């Protein structure tokens, strides 16, 4: 069932969303300061391409607060807008019964778009 969901997802917009995230990540990776943010956007693009059957988890971390600082910076610069966009699209999908699985995937994307540092996609 997750394969069918992924195929429908890719055909109806997932491919374009993933390409947009990937190109944005590549552009950010052109600068030294943007490399960590570009890596997170490329991580988001892999989830945007095939979201069904994958989950987002917090990584086991060692001491340090770099992830928190980077998440705050990400949140202030643009993460909030990505998360709001995915949440609104998820709500629109959840209006119909058929769209609920796709809405759940957008909510998953909204969670990682809000704070991507310190998370992994499994």
MOQUIVEN-V713552 format. One line per field, one symbol per residue. phi: phi as a letter, one per 20 degrees, with the letter a starting at -180 (. if undefined). burial: b if it has 24 or more other C-alpha atoms within 12 Angstrom, else e. A space follows every 10 residues. Layout:
BEGIN
phi=???
burial=???
END
This chain:
BEGIN
phi=.fffffffgf fdpfffffff ffffffffff dffegfffff fffffffffc efndcdcfff defpcfffff fffgffeaff ffffffffff fffffdffeg ffffffffff ffffbefndc dd
burial=eeeebbeebb eeebeebbee bbebbbeeee eeeeebbbbb bbbbbbbbbb bbeeebeeee eeeeeebeeb beebbeeebb ebbeebbebb eeeeeeeeee bbbbbbbbbb bbbbbbbbbe be
END
